[in-house]
Amino acid sequence: MDHTAQRTDRESGWAVLQTVIVAVIVSAFVAVAVPLVTSGAREARLEQNAAALRLELGSYLAQGLDPTYASVDDTGVSAEPRAAAAGLSRALRGPEKRSASYVNPFDGSRAVVCSSRLPSRAGDGPPAVWITDDQRYGYESYRPSEENTARLRGTLVVALLTRSGQTSGVDVYYVDRDGRRSPTVGLLAL
């Protein structure tokens, strides 16, 4: 075998090695970048959903519809008479308690839960929308915890604020992938 053939073999081997190295580097970049882009897209979708929900609820409330009722939560168990949002809940979901417009971007749930209690992890996981009259989940009162993260990650929260048994406002915000509340809140006054 002459020197020219050996050099060609070495050069083609080196070219293959360079191609493999470039492919590994690109693969590593893609492996890091894709989850970041996907996560950012999910957060952006959640932010857009919160803005759309604020507009929808504002429109609903502007029609003069009463958002208060003596609550019976989704389990069918009567709760104490409190301000809650049966009308809002019906406006956001169909007969199957699922939203046509809102999706939890982290688990794909379309569930709309109207309950004073924190949603359970049973079923589809965290809901797309949670409507509550529990004052601990008003925007200013919300505190992240492991339980909140597990049950509310990616959820749009509609918290009815009450004073003296009357609904005085509605906070609309979301819980991000880490269990923190959104940086801003939509406060709808009644």
N, C-alpha and C positions, 0 to 999 in steps of 0.2 A: 504494500500500500504506500502510495507516495505522500509526500508532505501536504500537498494541496488537498487531497481527500481527507486527511486527518484534520486539517484546519477547518474545512467545511463542516465536518462532523462536530467539532468543538464549537464552532460558531452557531450551528443550529441547536446544539444542546444548550448553549448559553441563552439563545433567544427563547427557547422553551422555558428555561428557568426564570428569565425576566418576566415572561408572560404569566407564569404561575405566581410570582411575587406580586405583580400588579393586581392579579385577580384576588389574592388573599387580602391585600390592602383595601381594595374596593369593597370586598365582601364585609370586612370589618367595619368600614365606614357605613355601609348600608345597614348592618346589624345595629349600629348605634343610632344612626339618623332616623330610620323608619319608625321606631317606637316613639322618639321625640316628636316627630312630625304628627304621628297618629294621635299621641296624647294631646298635643296642641290643638289638633283638629277637633277632638272630643270636647276639650274645654271651650273652644270657640263655638261649637254647636250648642253647648249648655248655656253659654252667654246669650246666644241668639234666641234660644228657647225661652229664657227668662224674660228677655225684652218683648218677645211676642206674647207671652203669657200676661205680662203687665198690661199691654195694650188690650188684649182680649178681656181681661177682668175689668179694666177701666171702662171699656165699652159696655160691658154687662152691667156694671154698677151705675153708669151714666143713664141707663134706661130706667132707673128708679126701682129696680128689682130689689127686694129685701133679701139680704144675704143671711139673715138670722133665722134660727129655728131651734126648737128643743131637740137636741141631737140624739139620734140613734146611729151608732157607728156601723161600719161595714159588717161587723160580726152579727148584727141584729140585736145586740144587747142594748137595752135602753140605758142611756147615760143621764146624768143630772141635766136639768134644763140649762143649757149654756148657749152662747152664741156659737154657731157653727155654720157650715156652708153647704147645705144640701142642694140648693139651687145652683151654686157655683160648680159643685161636683157634677150635677146632671148636665150642666152646660159644657163641661170638659170631657165627658165620657159618654159612651153609648150604654146599651143594656148590659154589656159584658164587663163593665167597669174598666174599659180600656180606652185610651185616647187615640184619636185618629191623627192628631197633630203633634203630640209630644212623645218623645222617646228618651229613655235614660241612655245616654251615649256609652256608658260603661258596661251595661249588661243587656241592653236591648229591650228592657221592660217598657210596656205601654200602660201599666197599671196606674189608675188614679184612685188614691186612698183618701177617704174622708173619715178621720178619726181623731179623737182627743189623744189617743195613745200613739206612741212611737210605732211605726210599721214594723211588723215582724219580718224575719228573714225567710219565712216559709214562702213557697210558691216561686215567683219570678225573681226574687231578690229585691233590692231597693226599687221603689216605685218610680215612675216618671214624674208624678206629681203627688204631693202629700198636702192635703188641706187640713189644718188643725186649729183648734182654739186654745191649745196649751200655751200659756203665756211664756213658758220657758223656751219656746222656739220662735218667739218674736226675734227680729234681726238683732236688736241690741242685747237680748238676753241669751242668745245662742252661744253655747260653749262646745268646742270640739272635744270629742272623746272617742275611745275605741268603739263604743256602742253606736254613737252617731255615725261614725265612718262606715261601720258594717251595715247599718240599716238605711243610711241616707246618701251614700256616695252617688253623685250624679243626679240627685233628686231636686226638682223644683219645689220649693216650700212656699205655701200660701198660709201665712199665719194671721188669723183674725185677732185683732187686738181689742180687748174689752175693758170697759170702765163701768163699774156699778152694774154689771150684767148686760150692758149694751155694747154692741160692736161699734168701735169708734174709728177703726182704720184697718187696713190690710197691708201686711208686709209681703213682698214677693222677692225671693232671692233663691240662690241655688247653693248646694253643698258640693264642693269640688272633690276630686279623686282622693284627696288627703283628709277629707272630713272637715275642711274649713269652709266657712260661709263665703259667699261671693264678696268681692271688694265693694260692691255697691248694692243698694236695696231700692226697690220700687215701693214707695209708700203711697197707698191710695187712701185718701181721707173719705170718710162717710159723713 
